[in-house]
Amino acid sequence: MRFRKPSLLILLHTLCICISCQVKENKSVSPGEAAPKSRESGMVWVPGGTFVMGTDEQDAYDHERPAHQVKIKGFWMDESEVTNEQFSKFVYATGYVTVAERKPRWEDIQKQSPPGTPAPPDSVMVPGALVFDPPGKPVMLNDYSQWWRWLPGTDWKHPDGPHSGLEGRMHFPVIHVAFEDAMAYCEWVGKRLPTEAEWEFASRGGAANQRYAWGNELKHNGRFMANTFQGSFPSHNTVEDGYERLAPVKSFPPNGYGLYDMIGNVWEWTSDWYNVDYFKQLARTPVSINPAGPARPYDPNEPYAIKRVSKGGSFLCADNYCVNYRPSARQGTAFDSGMSNLGFRCVKDVSVPQEQQADKNK
């Protein structure tokens, strides 16, 4: 079964979500660049290298195939997701208003709608976002409206609805951020969003031939290594990992590069357009060097939707619904989405003096 993540029009009308499928981890990772001498505060050096991106596993979706060689240049990456504390500093300094806080405009929604689609009624054209609202009993997993609810007044400051707030949540990942919100924050701090290839390379932490970022078993030494959903999704979470919903950043061990929460907790934006055939295009080249995504988005299931790639899975990933807590998992996310399980982190390129120092270190 293929699960789709909604554009704003679909949020307002169908409240559906896009989730992809279960695949195995990829192959080898070659040594990368030496770390620059100077450090970036709150960031981790990812040395780059050559690795196998995607998968050839038979039970994977086509958009994750085929496996292909990619070479990545070294870069700095935020050690965790951007937090509410960090995002609040940006908002208070700039006065920025997120997409979820703005009244939707029909002319924007119309761009992602089939010709002839009528405008939604004014009653639903209000600021808001999708909130996870689990049912009290088991439900059919093909009816997304059973656990997702469009809730007016929901945004990054009010993550569970208009009467909620950020008290006690400043070190949680910021959520309900659309693509342009993440881009605006990155620009303000002098960084950028990672490409899908950079994100996938970094999520492995330098390991090879592993299904998960930490090994081939869901638990490592009997311990959950990421914030996911245990039990029967979406009605019963046994909370074996200690968190029913979001977890504060750095609640689980870092990967081999020192990056926290690359898997689980929240899906993370990347800069790439989502195109289901992109990996087939990359596979035509023996080694793709620093790929930055396809020229345009394409999802045959939602041909009018404008989507970017998000990675890493979230606290809603369960083995009875999806197994997206893997480095190779990917999905297309509508650029205007704001959801309970969607956040981001930033990367930064090496400056010229740092490049010179890295060359000396080698």
C-alpha positions in Angstrom: 0.0 0.0 0.0 1.3 3.5 -0.9 0.7 6.3 1.5 0.7 9.9 0.3 1.5 13.1 2.2 -0.9 15.9 1.4 -0.7 19.3 -0.3 -2.5 22.1 1.5 -5.6 21.4 -0.6 -5.6 17.8 0.4 -5.0 18.8 4.1 -8.1 20.9 4.0 -10.2 18.2 2.2 -8.9 14.7 2.8 -6.4 15.0 5.7 -4.1 12.3 4.2 -0.4 11.6 4.8 2.3 10.2 2.6 4.4 7.4 4.0 6.7 5.1 2.1 7.9 1.5 2.7 10.3 -0.9 4.2 13.7 -1.5 2.7 17.1 -2.6 3.8 20.2 -0.5 4.4 22.7 0.1 1.6 26.3 -1.0 1.0 29.7 0.6 1.4 30.9 4.1 2.5 34.4 5.3 1.4 36.6 7.5 3.6 36.0 11.2 3.2 37.7 14.6 3.8 39.6 15.4 7.0 37.8 17.7 9.4 38.6 21.5 9.1 40.6 22.9 12.0 38.0 25.4 13.0 34.6 24.2 14.3 31.1 25.3 13.8 29.2 25.7 17.0 26.4 23.2 17.4 27.4 21.4 14.2 29.1 18.1 13.4 31.6 17.6 10.6 30.4 15.0 8.0 33.5 14.0 6.0 31.7 13.0 2.8 32.8 10.1 0.6 31.4 7.6 -1.9 28.5 5.4 -0.9 25.6 3.4 -2.3 22.3 5.4 -2.1 18.9 3.8 -2.5 18.3 0.1 -2.6 17.8 -3.0 -4.8 15.7 -4.9 -2.3 12.6 -6.5 -3.9 10.1 -5.3 -1.3 11.1 -1.6 -1.7 9.0 0.9 -3.6 10.3 1.9 -7.0 11.1 5.4 -5.9 13.9 3.9 -3.7 15.4 1.9 -6.5 17.9 1.3 -8.0 20.9 1.4 -5.7 23.4 3.8 -7.2 26.9 5.2 -6.4 27.1 8.8 -5.1 30.0 10.9 -4.0 29.5 13.6 -1.4 31.7 16.5 -0.5 32.3 17.1 3.2 30.0 19.6 5.1 28.9 20.7 8.5 25.5 19.5 9.8 23.4 20.6 12.8 23.9 17.9 15.5 20.2 17.8 16.2 16.9 19.0 14.7 16.3 22.7 15.0 14.5 23.2 18.3 11.7 25.5 19.5 14.3 27.5 21.4 16.4 28.1 18.3 13.4 28.8 16.0 11.9 31.2 18.5 15.1 33.3 18.4 14.7 33.6 14.7 11.1 34.6 14.9 11.6 37.1 17.6 14.6 38.7 15.7 12.9 38.9 12.4 9.1 38.9 13.0 8.7 36.0 10.6 5.3 34.5 10.3 5.1 30.8 9.4 2.9 29.3 6.7 0.7 27.7 9.3 0.0 31.1 10.9 -1.1 32.6 7.7 -4.6 32.4 6.1 -4.3 30.1 3.1 -4.8 31.8 -0.3 -6.8 30.1 -3.0 -4.5 31.3 -5.7 -1.6 29.3 -4.1 -3.7 26.2 -3.5 -5.0 26.4 -7.1 -1.5 25.8 -8.4 -1.5 22.3 -6.9 -5.1 21.5 -8.0 -6.5 19.8 -11.1 -8.1 22.2 -13.6 -11.7 23.0 -12.6 -11.2 22.3 -8.9 -13.6 24.6 -6.9 -12.3 26.8 -4.2 -12.7 25.5 -0.7 -15.3 27.2 1.5 -14.2 30.2 3.6 -14.8 28.2 6.7 -11.8 26.0 6.1 -9.5 28.8 4.7 -8.1 29.6 8.1 -4.5 29.2 9.5 -3.8 25.8 10.9 -2.0 22.5 10.5 -2.4 18.8 10.8 -2.4 17.3 14.3 -2.0 13.6 15.1 -5.1 12.5 16.9 -5.1 8.8 17.6 -8.4 6.9 17.6 -9.5 5.0 20.7 -9.8 1.7 18.9 -8.2 -0.1 16.0 -9.1 1.3 12.5 -8.4 0.5 8.9 -5.0 1.8 7.9 -6.2 3.1 4.6 -8.3 5.8 6.2 -5.9 8.5 7.2 -8.6 10.8 8.6 -8.9 8.4 11.4 -5.8 9.7 13.0 -5.0 13.1 11.3 -7.1 16.2 12.1 -6.9 19.6 10.5 -6.9 21.9 13.5 -7.3 25.7 13.1 -4.9 27.7 15.3 -2.2 25.1 15.3 1.3 26.2 14.5 4.9 26.0 15.8 4.0 28.0 18.9 0.8 26.0 19.5 1.9 22.5 18.5 -1.2 20.6 19.8 -3.8 23.2 18.9 -4.7 26.9 19.8 -4.8 26.2 23.6 -1.3 24.5 23.7 2.0 26.2 24.1 5.8 25.7 24.4 6.1 25.4 28.1 8.5 22.6 28.8 9.1 22.0 25.1 11.9 24.5 24.2 14.3 21.6 23.6 11.9 19.7 21.5 12.2 19.9 17.7 10.2 22.7 16.1 7.2 21.2 14.1 4.5 22.5 11.8 7.1 24.2 9.6 6.6 24.3 5.9 9.4 24.2 3.4 9.7 28.0 3.1 9.8 28.3 6.9 12.8 26.0 7.1 14.5 27.8 4.2 13.9 31.2 5.9 15.5 30.0 9.1 18.5 28.5 7.3 19.1 31.8 5.5 18.9 33.7 8.8 21.6 31.6 10.4 23.8 31.5 7.3 23.2 27.8 6.5 21.0 25.8 4.1 18.9 22.6 3.9 20.8 19.4 3.1 20.3 17.7 -0.2 18.7 14.2 0.0 22.1 12.6 -0.8 23.9 14.6 2.0 21.2 13.7 4.4 21.2 10.0 3.6 25.0 9.8 3.7 25.1 11.6 7.1 22.3 9.4 8.6 24.5 6.3 8.2 27.2 7.7 10.5 29.9 6.0 8.4 28.5 2.5 8.8 28.0 0.1 5.9 25.7 -2.9 5.2 23.3 -2.1 7.9 19.5 -2.1 7.8 19.2 0.6 10.4 21.5 3.5 11.2 22.8 1.5 14.3 22.9 -2.1 13.0 20.7 -4.8 11.6 18.3 -5.1 14.6 15.7 -2.6 15.6 17.0 -2.7 19.2 20.7 -2.4 20.0 21.6 -4.4 23.2 17.9 -4.4 24.0 17.6 -0.7 23.7 15.5 1.4 21.3 17.8 3.7 19.4 15.2 6.1 18.0 11.8 7.6 18.8 9.3 5.4 16.9 5.9 3.9 17.5 5.6 0.6 19.3 2.4 -1.4 19.6 -0.5 -1.2 17.1 -0.5 2.0 15.1 -2.4 4.3 15.3 -4.5 3.4 18.3 -2.2 1.8 20.9 1.4 2.9 21.6 3.1 0.8 24.2 5.7 3.6 24.7 8.6 1.0 25.1 11.0 3.6 23.9 9.9 6.0 26.6 8.1 8.6 24.4 4.5 8.5 23.3 4.9 11.5 21.0 7.8 13.8 20.4 11.0 13.5 22.4 13.5 16.3 23.3 16.4 16.4 21.0 19.4 14.2 22.0 17.2 11.7 23.9 18.8 8.8 22.0 22.4 8.0 21.3 24.1 9.8 18.4 25.3 8.0 15.2 28.9 7.5 14.2 29.3 11.1 13.1 27.9 12.4 16.4 24.5 13.4 14.9 21.4 12.9 17.0 17.9 11.9 15.9 18.6 11.4 12.2 16.2 8.5 12.5 12.7 8.9 14.1 11.2 11.8 16.1 10.4 14.0 13.1 10.7 13.7 9.4 13.2 16.2 8.1 13.1 18.5 5.1 15.7 18.3 2.4 16.3 20.7 -0.5 15.5 18.2 -3.3 12.4 18.2 -5.4 10.6 14.8 -5.0 10.6 12.9 -8.3 9.7 9.2 -8.2 12.0 8.4 -11.1 15.0 10.4 -9.9 17.1 7.4 -8.7 16.6 5.8 -12.1 18.1 8.9 -13.6 21.1 8.9 -11.3 21.8 5.2 -11.9 22.6 6.0 -15.5 25.9 7.6 -14.3 28.6 5.4 -12.8 29.1 7.9 -9.9 26.9 10.9 -9.3 28.9 13.7 -7.7 27.1 15.9 -5.1 23.6 15.4 -6.7 21.2 18.2 -5.8 17.9 16.6 -6.9 15.8 16.5 -10.0 14.9 19.6 -12.1 11.2 19.4 -11.1 8.9 17.5 -8.9 6.9 14.5 -10.1 4.5 12.2 -8.3 2.1 10.3 -10.5 -0.2 9.7 -7.5 -0.6 13.5 -7.1 0.5 15.0 -10.4 -0.3 18.6 -9.4 1.3 18.5 -6.0 4.6 20.4 -5.5 6.8 18.2 -3.3 10.2 18.1 -1.7 11.9 15.0 -0.2 11.7 14.5 3.5 13.8 11.8 5.3 14.2 9.9 8.5 10.8 8.8 9.6 9.1 10.0 12.8 7.6 9.0 16.1 4.7 7.7 14.1 6.6 5.0 12.2 5.5 1.5 13.3 6.2 -2.0 12.1 2.5 -2.7 11.5 2.1 0.5 9.3 5.5 1.5 7.9 9.1 0.9 8.7 10.6 4.3 7.8 13.1 4.4 10.6 15.9 3.6 8.1 18.5 5.9 6.3 17.3 4.9 2.9 13.6 5.7 3.5 12.2 8.7 1.6 8.9 10.4 0.8 7.5 13.3 -1.0 6.1 16.1 1.2 4.0 19.0 -0.2 6.0 22.2 0.2 3.2 23.9 2.2 2.7 21.1 4.7 2.7 21.7 8.5 2.4 18.6 10.6 2.9 17.2 14.1 5.9 15.0 12.9 7.7 17.3 10.4 10.8 19.4 11.2 14.3 20.0 9.8 18.0 20.6 10.5 20.6 22.7 8.6 23.9 22.2 6.9 26.8 24.5 6.1 29.5 24.4 3.5 33.2 24.6 4.3 34.6 28.1 3.8 37.6 28.6 1.5 40.1 28.9 4.5 38.6 25.7 6.0 39.0 23.9 2.6 42.7 24.9 2.6 43.1 23.6 6.1 41.4 20.3 5.2 43.8 19.8 2.3 46.7 20.3 4.7 45.3 17.8 7.1 45.0 15.2 4.4 
